[in-house]
Amino acid sequence: MSFLTQLFSTLENLTWGWALIPILVVFGIFMTALTGFVQFRYFFRMFRVLAPKNEHADPNQISARQALFVSLGGRVGGGNIAGVAVAITLGGPGAVFWMWAIALIGMATSLVECTLAQVYKRSTADGTYRGGPASYIRHGLGPHYRWLGVLYAVCLMASFAFGFNAFQSNTFAGAVNNSMGVDRIWSGVFLAVVTGFIVYGGIRRIAKVSDILIPIMALSYMAMALLAMVINIAEIPRVLAMIVSNAFGIEEAVGGGMGAAIAQGLRRGLFSNEAGLGSAPNVAATAYVKHPISQGITQSLSVFLDTIVICSCTAFVILLSPAYVPGATDVDGIVLTQQALSSHFGAWSQYYLTFAILLFAFSSIIYNYYLGEAALTELTGKPMALHVLRVAIVVVVFLGASAPGATSVFFFSDPLMGLLALVNLMAILMLFPVAMRLLQDYRAQLAAGIERPVLDTRQFADLDLDTTAWDAPPPR
């Protein structure tokens, strides 16, 4: 066991320790520049997916909006509440600025990886679509890179489906126990039952639940933060000045100054929005859209909403509160956010935060499960394996909530996520010319006056595409 612990500790040091974050930052800047600042050029177009009139009528297909909400539900989790608090505690207010910066460039990375997931997606027997990095590695890079796709799938399943699901359920159970005194085992039973009901409905049920759950979750949390900002509106200029001055070392709030702000902001931002990590493309591939770039643009919006909007909500709630004491590094992230909310609205707000954590944790659990299902499909097509996975996820959720020490078993999650991110970045770098061809095609159609560009697979006959996923309209 000590050998495995040391092995994964070394892997984490080689990825998250010093290499991966700079690579993701440079990669995001590279994607932003070569795509012509695509995330800014099509910024307002991103929001069109939220309009009901853009939804197609077939209830058996996953729409672009539903795929957006499933991926947003996965990105928005405990990191948006506890993670932001930790970043501010360890990196100072300036960490918020660098979270914003990494989100803006990460939007381009997300657009590219999700576009590739869409173009190389495959039709399934039940009429849905499936894809992601493992698929675009196999069909985009060719059979010689099949082993790379298998490595990616194993890392995805182990880190997200098992490790992070245990942590999410643990976060929820801990919050309920602290605020309401409810024993962890009952939280575990509740989460396990609800998770089982959702995951046995497959991606369609996950999408339908997310289409309802995520707007409620995001809007209610944003409303609380907005109310806190209105109450303290006179303090907002001071907080903004503090964020900028700390970000550039003009004023130091913690030891390490600007370096700590950059390190914490970039790390927490990347963990939160997952741009470049290769997780969200698995969900992006499920949507029925007319052109791959359309879903790439939609997934850029997911990064924006996660970090620029929801993480900022937590940041302002904390920084506008007397509960935040610069330099104090021994405060738990959840506790700091609870104390900040209580200072604005009173003790009752801790119960609201518990409700928010429930929604955040549950949306992440069902998202993480689907990532495990996508990975398993790449490894084996046997139906029994899927049933085993579903039962295993329910058990992991129960154990993570009811036995807090059980989460220590999943020490491999972060290292494996770092490894799958490197695999994904390698793949999208090699396939970047394909993404650029698709972007040029999309721009040419817009320039020709086509309001909703459509992929013509004949123009991409040299690629290993599943034409049934594009040439025929969805069944009515």
VOLOTI-583458 format. One line per field, with one value per residue (C-alpha): residue number from 0; residue in one letter; z, y, x. Coordinates in pm, 1 decimal. Each point is the difference from the previous one (the first is absolute). Layout:
REM VOLOTI-583458
num	NUM ...
residuo	A ...
w	Z ...
v	Y ...
u	X ...
//
This chain:
REM VOLOTI-583458
num	0 1 2 3 4 5 6 7 8 9 10 11 12 13 14 15 16 17 18 19 20 21 22 23 24 25 26 27 28 29 30 31 32 33 34 35 36 37 38 39 40 41 42 43 44 45 46 47 48 49 50 51 52 53 54 55 56 57 58 59 60 61 62 63 64 65 66 67 68 69 70 71 72 73 74 75 76 77 78 79 80 81 82 83 84 85 86 87 88 89 90 91 92 93 94 95 96 97 98 99 100 101 102 103 104 105 106 107 108 109 110 111 112 113 114 115 116 117 118 119 120 121 122 123 124 125 126 127 128 129 130 131 132 133 134 135 136 137 138 139 140 141 142 143 144 145 146 147 148 149 150 151 152 153 154 155 156 157 158 159 160 161 162 163 164 165 166 167 168 169 170 171 172 173 174 175 176 177 178 179 180 181 182 183 184 185 186 187 188 189 190 191 192 193 194 195 196 197 198 199 200 201 202 203 204 205 206 207 208 209 210 211 212 213 214 215 216 217 218 219 220 221 222 223 224 225 226 227 228 229 230 231 232 233 234 235 236 237 238 239 240 241 242 243 244 245 246 247 248 249 250 251 252 253 254 255 256 257 258 259 260 261 262 263 264 265 266 267 268 269 270 271 272 273 274 275 276 277 278 279 280 281 282 283 284 285 286 287 288 289 290 291 292 293 294 295 296 297 298 299 300 301 302 303 304 305 306 307 308 309 310 311 312 313 314 315 316 317 318 319 320 321 322 323 324 325 326 327 328 329 330 331 332 333 334 335 336 337 338 339 340 341 342 343 344 345 346 347 348 349 350 351 352 353 354 355 356 357 358 359 360 361 362 363 364 365 366 367 368 369 370 371 372 373 374 375 376 377 378 379 380 381 382 383 384 385 386 387 388 389 390 391 392 393 394 395 396 397 398 399 400 401 402 403 404 405 406 407 408 409 410 411 412 413 414 415 416 417 418 419 420 421 422 423 424 425 426 427 428 429 430 431 432 433 434 435 436 437 438 439 440 441 442 443 444 445 446 447 448 449 450 451 452 453 454 455 456 457 458 459 460 461 462 463 464 465 466 467 468 469 470 471 472 473 474 475
residuo	M S F L T Q L F S T L E N L T W G W A L I P I L V V F G I F M T A L T G F V Q F R Y F F R M F R V L A P K N E H A D P N Q I S A R Q A L F V S L G G R V G G G N I A G V A V A I T L G G P G A V F W M W A I A L I G M A T S L V E C T L A Q V Y K R S T A D G T Y R G G P A S Y I R H G L G P H Y R W L G V L Y A V C L M A S F A F G F N A F Q S N T F A G A V N N S M G V D R I W S G V F L A V V T G F I V Y G G I R R I A K V S D I L I P I M A L S Y M A M A L L A M V I N I A E I P R V L A M I V S N A F G I E E A V G G G M G A A I A Q G L R R G L F S N E A G L G S A P N V A A T A Y V K H P I S Q G I T Q S L S V F L D T I V I C S C T A F V I L L S P A Y V P G A T D V D G I V L T Q Q A L S S H F G A W S Q Y Y L T F A I L L F A F S S I I Y N Y Y L G E A A L T E L T G K P M A L H V L R V A I V V V V F L G A S A P G A T S V F F F S D P L M G L L A L V N L M A I L M L F P V A M R L L Q D Y R A Q L A A G I E R P V L D T R Q F A D L D L D T T A W D A P P P R
w	0.0 82.9 -345.1 -166.7 216.3 -95.5 -366.7 -20.4 207.7 -252.9 -287.7 164.0 44.4 -366.5 -116.6 237.4 194.5 -266.8 -358.4 -71.2 106.9 -210.7 -292.4 28.8 21.1 -300.2 -188.3 68.2 -122.5 -307.9 -78.5 59.0 -238.5 -282.0 1.6 -27.8 353.6 -80.9 353.0 -24.3 -363.4 67.5 360.6 -45.8 -230.1 292.7 184.7 -286.8 114.2 310.4 -207.9 -14.0 -367.1 -86.9 136.6 -249.9 59.0 37.1 369.5 -75.1 -89.4 229.9 -89.2 5.1 305.0 188.5 -72.7 120.8 330.4 55.0 -50.2 207.8 276.3 -1.4 -3.7 273.2 318.7 340.9 -156.7 -72.0 370.9 196.5 -272.1 -54.9 376.3 16.5 -293.0 171.4 334.1 -143.0 -289.3 118.7 -187.2 -303.8 -66.3 -123.8 -279.8 -122.2 14.1 -236.9 -227.2 -30.9 -70.5 -288.0 -177.1 101.5 -194.8 -323.1 116.2 89.3 -338.5 -184.2 204.7 -6.1 -375.1 -55.6 223.3 -212.5 -342.1 95.2 195.8 -75.2 -25.0 244.4 -26.7 217.5 -225.5 216.8 -64.5 184.4 -25.3 171.2 11.4 -15.1 -317.6 -171.4 88.4 -164.6 -303.5 -36.5 67.9 -124.6 135.0 85.0 283.2 135.6 311.3 75.4 -7.4 236.8 240.3 -11.4 65.3 301.1 152.9 -65.0 166.9 302.7 71.2 -79.1 30.7 321.0 167.7 -51.8 64.4 342.2 72.3 -115.6 216.2 290.7 -37.7 7.8 297.4 196.4 -66.7 105.9 314.2 95.0 -65.2 93.0 207.3 -236.9 27.1 -303.9 -63.6 -75.8 -244.6 -160.6 -32.6 -149.1 -257.1 -92.9 -65.8 -208.6 -190.0 -81.4 -136.8 -227.0 -133.0 -92.2 -229.2 -214.1 -167.7 -95.0 362.9 108.6 -263.6 98.2 369.4 -71.2 -221.1 308.5 283.0 -129.7 -70.9 346.9 157.1 -183.4 11.4 370.6 91.7 -224.0 158.9 349.0 -110.4 -182.9 311.2 207.5 -254.8 8.0 379.8 -13.0 -324.4 143.0 69.7 -352.2 -139.5 298.2 -58.8 -372.9 75.5 256.1 -255.2 -262.6 239.2 153.0 -342.4 -104.5 334.3 65.5 330.4 169.3 201.4 52.0 3.6 -353.0 -135.8 -375.4 -44.3 244.4 -167.4 -346.0 115.2 195.5 -254.1 -297.2 185.2 142.4 -326.2 -200.8 252.6 -12.4 -371.3 -121.8 -327.2 -172.4 244.9 -247.5 219.7 -143.3 -363.8 95.5 74.0 -289.5 -242.9 108.1 -141.3 -330.9 -179.0 -363.8 13.3 243.4 62.0 130.6 295.4 46.9 40.2 242.6 215.6 12.9 169.6 259.7 96.3 19.0 221.4 227.9 76.6 -100.6 141.4 270.5 144.8 9.4 200.2 273.9 -16.4 49.3 278.7 185.5 -76.8 93.4 335.3 329.5 24.6 -239.5 184.4 -230.1 97.9 191.7 -168.1 246.2 -98.7 -176.1 -338.2 68.1 347.1 -136.4 -257.6 266.3 230.1 -282.3 -90.3 366.6 34.9 -289.8 65.3 344.5 129.1 -219.9 -308.5 101.7 -76.1 -343.3 -59.5 96.0 -262.5 -257.1 78.4 -46.4 -347.4 -91.8 127.7 -160.2 -339.7 11.2 100.9 -295.2 -233.9 136.3 -39.3 -366.5 -53.4 147.1 -231.6 -302.9 104.8 56.4 -343.5 -150.8 193.7 -46.5 -160.3 230.2 156.0 327.6 51.2 -3.6 275.3 208.3 -43.1 107.0 314.1 77.9 -33.9 238.2 253.1 -35.0 52.5 313.8 142.4 -81.1 189.9 294.9 65.1 -28.9 32.2 -312.2 -225.4 87.3 -208.9 -309.0 34.7 -364.6 -136.6 -45.2 -147.2 -251.5 -95.6 -68.5 -220.5 -199.4 -49.8 -152.9 -226.5 -108.7 -67.0 -209.6 -205.8 -63.8 -94.0 -269.2 -113.5 16.0 -384.7 -16.6 248.9 -204.4 -318.8 176.7 134.5 -345.5 -145.4 271.5 -60.6 -376.1 40.1 235.2 -250.1 -271.9 204.8 138.1 347.6 127.2 -176.8 -88.9 -30.1 -346.9 57.0 -369.4 67.9 263.0 -181.1 95.6 368.7 175.1 76.2 80.3 -275.7 153.8 286.2 -241.2 -332.7 124.3 206.7 348.0 12.2 53.7
v	0.0 237.7 -68.0 101.8 308.8 104.0 -77.1 216.2 273.3 12.0 7.8 290.0 190.1 -56.9 125.7 241.0 68.9 202.1 -104.7 -14.3 344.5 190.3 -232.3 65.3 374.5 9.4 -234.1 226.2 306.4 -195.4 -106.5 350.4 158.8 -255.7 -7.1 377.4 54.4 -213.9 13.0 379.3 9.6 -231.8 101.3 124.8 -291.5 -234.6 116.4 -85.6 -362.3 105.4 117.1 -264.6 76.3 -150.8 -341.1 -267.2 -183.9 -358.4 -106.7 -305.5 207.4 186.0 368.9 243.4 170.5 -326.9 -95.1 346.4 -46.7 -351.3 124.6 312.8 -220.6 -192.6 306.0 169.8 -195.4 29.6 183.6 297.9 29.4 -149.0 21.6 373.7 57.5 -202.3 193.7 332.2 -128.2 -127.3 241.9 313.3 197.1 18.8 -368.9 99.5 210.2 -292.4 -229.6 242.4 8.9 -377.6 -27.7 248.8 -185.8 -339.1 81.1 -41.9 -332.7 -128.1 106.6 -195.1 -321.5 -4.4 69.8 -303.8 -210.8 101.1 -62.5 -347.3 -106.1 -331.7 -93.8 -265.9 -264.9 197.6 306.9 209.5 98.6 -80.2 138.1 185.2 -7.6 -380.6 12.9 280.1 -170.4 -324.9 149.5 315.6 -125.7 -355.5 -357.4 33.1 235.1 -230.6 -61.9 372.9 0.3 -298.4 178.3 306.0 -205.4 -178.6 329.4 160.7 -279.6 -29.0 371.8 135.6 -290.3 -137.1 246.4 329.5 -151.5 -114.3 351.1 169.9 -220.3 52.1 378.7 -9.9 -236.8 211.5 320.4 -161.1 -141.2 337.1 212.5 -236.4 -273.9 -271.2 -318.7 -66.1 -341.3 151.9 244.1 -297.5 -193.7 302.4 71.6 -367.3 -47.0 315.7 -71.0 -353.3 128.4 251.7 -210.1 -290.6 237.1 54.5 320.9 103.0 4.9 167.9 270.2 55.9 24.8 240.0 215.6 68.6 -26.5 210.4 323.3 -20.0 -65.1 275.0 268.4 -44.1 19.4 301.9 168.6 -41.4 139.4 290.4 84.5 -0.1 235.0 233.7 9.7 88.5 197.2 279.9 -252.1 -145.4 254.6 -73.1 -375.8 34.6 218.3 -256.9 -283.6 187.0 133.5 -344.7 -163.8 209.9 11.3 367.2 -101.7 -334.2 -183.3 -328.9 -126.5 -55.6 307.6 3.3 -348.3 -153.1 185.5 -126.0 -357.8 -29.9 185.8 -203.8 -331.0 51.6 147.2 -299.4 -246.5 174.5 60.7 -314.1 170.0 -224.7 -287.4 -207.4 -64.3 234.1 -118.0 -332.6 185.6 243.8 -292.9 -109.1 307.0 13.8 311.8 98.9 89.5 -108.0 359.3 79.4 -233.4 124.1 352.5 -126.1 -172.3 321.9 151.1 -277.6 106.7 364.2 -74.3 -229.5 224.7 356.7 -11.8 -265.9 -2.1 379.5 -23.7 -191.0 235.1 314.8 -157.1 -72.6 320.1 222.1 -175.6 68.8 -378.2 26.9 86.4 48.1 -223.9 -253.3 -332.6 -247.1 44.7 -282.2 105.4 -103.1 155.6 332.2 15.6 -90.4 272.1 253.3 -74.9 13.3 344.3 126.1 -172.7 -157.1 -355.3 -135.2 36.7 -300.1 -214.2 157.9 -73.2 -362.9 -10.2 159.0 -251.5 -281.1 125.3 67.3 -339.7 -193.8 167.0 -89.1 -359.9 -70.5 175.1 -203.1 -317.1 72.7 54.9 -345.6 -144.4 163.1 -138.5 -348.1 -2.5 70.5 -291.1 -257.5 -19.6 -270.0 103.4 -178.7 223.2 304.2 -149.0 -73.0 360.2 140.3 -212.5 91.0 373.3 -26.0 -182.7 257.5 287.1 -168.4 -74.5 345.4 161.9 -239.1 -80.0 316.0 -198.7 -199.7 292.8 -48.3 -318.2 218.0 178.6 -85.3 231.7 320.9 -171.3 -193.0 313.7 163.9 -291.7 -1.0 375.8 -49.7 -274.8 223.3 300.3 -215.5 -123.7 337.2 151.0 -267.7 46.0 378.3 33.9 -186.1 240.7 294.8 -143.1 -26.4 355.1 135.8 -186.2 143.5 353.7 -34.4 -103.0 290.4 237.3 -143.9 95.1 -345.2 68.8 -356.5 -167.1 -368.1 -254.2 -149.2 -326.7 -10.2 289.9 -215.2 -334.7 -53.3 -23.6 -313.6 137.5 -176.9 153.3 -137.5 244.7 295.5 -71.5 -102.8 223.4 -127.9 -240.0 167.6
u	0.0 284.9 145.6 -329.0 -27.0 351.2 -64.3 -311.2 163.2 283.3 -249.6 -183.7 325.9 87.0 -339.2 -174.3 320.3 179.4 -69.2 -372.4 -119.4 257.5 -75.2 -375.4 58.0 233.3 -232.2 -298.6 189.5 111.1 -359.6 -131.8 250.4 -22.0 -381.4 -9.4 -133.7 -299.4 -143.9 -31.5 -110.1 -294.8 -59.9 -357.0 -81.0 67.3 -309.6 -235.0 -1.8 -195.0 -296.6 -278.8 -67.2 338.3 -99.2 -107.6 -325.8 123.1 -9.9 216.0 305.8 238.1 -15.6 290.3 -151.6 -40.2 360.6 103.4 -181.4 136.9 357.0 -66.5 -137.7 325.0 221.1 -200.2 62.8 157.3 292.6 -224.1 -79.7 288.3 266.9 -39.9 19.0 321.1 149.0 -72.1 130.6 329.5 48.5 -176.5 -268.3 228.9 -64.4 -346.4 152.5 211.4 -304.1 -170.6 304.8 30.7 -372.9 16.6 279.0 -141.1 -315.5 199.2 148.1 -345.1 -137.7 270.6 -23.9 -382.1 -5.4 223.5 -225.3 -298.1 151.8 128.6 -311.0 -173.9 -367.6 -118.1 -269.5 -242.5 16.3 233.1 360.3 318.4 351.0 279.8 380.1 19.2 -209.4 189.8 326.8 -117.1 -173.9 206.5 350.3 -56.5 22.2 369.8 -101.8 -268.6 212.5 -3.7 -379.5 -8.2 236.9 -221.4 -316.9 152.3 115.1 -339.9 -193.5 227.2 31.0 -347.1 -243.3 149.8 236.1 -179.4 -341.9 121.0 128.1 -321.0 -221.5 239.9 -23.4 -379.2 -22.3 247.8 -195.8 -329.7 159.0 153.0 -309.0 -284.1 158.7 -123.4 204.0 217.4 -152.1 -341.5 155.0 171.8 -325.8 -178.0 270.3 38.5 -373.4 -37.3 322.9 -117.2 -330.3 171.4 287.2 -226.7 -186.1 310.2 110.4 -355.5 -113.1 323.0 -55.4 -363.9 83.3 286.2 -222.5 -214.9 251.8 288.8 -194.2 -158.5 338.0 186.5 -269.2 -74.2 368.0 52.5 -303.1 146.2 334.6 -164.8 -200.4 319.6 158.3 -301.9 10.5 369.8 -0.4 213.2 276.9 18.7 252.7 227.8 -25.1 71.8 302.5 118.6 -31.2 205.6 263.8 52.7 10.1 300.4 179.2 -74.3 -153.9 66.9 -263.9 185.0 355.6 121.6 -176.2 -54.9 147.3 -248.0 -289.2 96.4 60.2 -324.7 -211.9 118.9 -16.9 -348.6 -127.1 120.5 -137.0 -335.4 -59.1 186.5 100.4 252.5 -37.9 -202.0 -303.7 -265.9 47.0 -160.6 -322.7 37.3 -2.0 -349.6 -176.0 -180.4 126.9 32.1 370.5 276.8 109.3 -348.4 48.0 356.1 -135.4 -264.3 261.0 203.6 -303.1 16.5 354.2 -110.9 -299.8 196.2 296.7 -79.6 -353.9 -43.2 353.7 -18.0 -321.8 181.7 297.9 -208.1 -206.0 326.5 190.7 -296.2 -26.0 181.6 43.7 294.8 320.1 303.8 288.0 -212.1 79.7 -152.1 -366.4 -185.6 -141.0 -359.6 12.0 127.2 -279.6 -256.9 133.1 -3.6 -362.0 -102.1 159.5 -213.9 -331.9 6.6 34.2 -281.8 220.4 210.4 -304.6 -27.6 367.4 -61.6 -276.7 233.1 272.9 -253.6 -88.7 363.0 116.4 -284.9 40.5 370.3 -73.9 -227.6 245.8 291.2 -202.4 -60.3 371.6 55.1 -263.4 163.1 338.9 -138.9 -162.4 340.2 153.2 -275.8 -341.5 -138.8 -336.0 78.1 304.5 -229.6 -218.7 308.5 114.4 -336.3 -9.6 361.3 -75.2 -296.2 220.1 280.8 -244.0 -135.5 344.8 134.8 -286.6 -35.1 366.4 213.0 321.0 -94.0 91.5 366.8 -11.4 -42.6 334.1 68.5 -272.6 198.6 310.7 -209.7 -191.1 336.2 101.7 -323.9 35.7 345.1 -134.3 -287.9 222.1 231.1 -294.7 -163.2 335.4 43.6 -361.3 2.4 16.4 -333.6 -154.7 127.6 -151.9 -334.8 30.2 81.3 -299.2 -225.2 125.2 -40.6 -364.1 -70.6 165.6 -226.4 -305.5 -81.5 -134.7 46.2 294.7 -35.3 280.3 29.7 187.6 95.6 235.3 174.1 3.0 363.8 -94.4 -126.9 -346.1 -324.8 -210.1 -321.3 52.3 -4.6 -162.7 -344.1 -228.6 -87.6 -296.4 -334.9
//
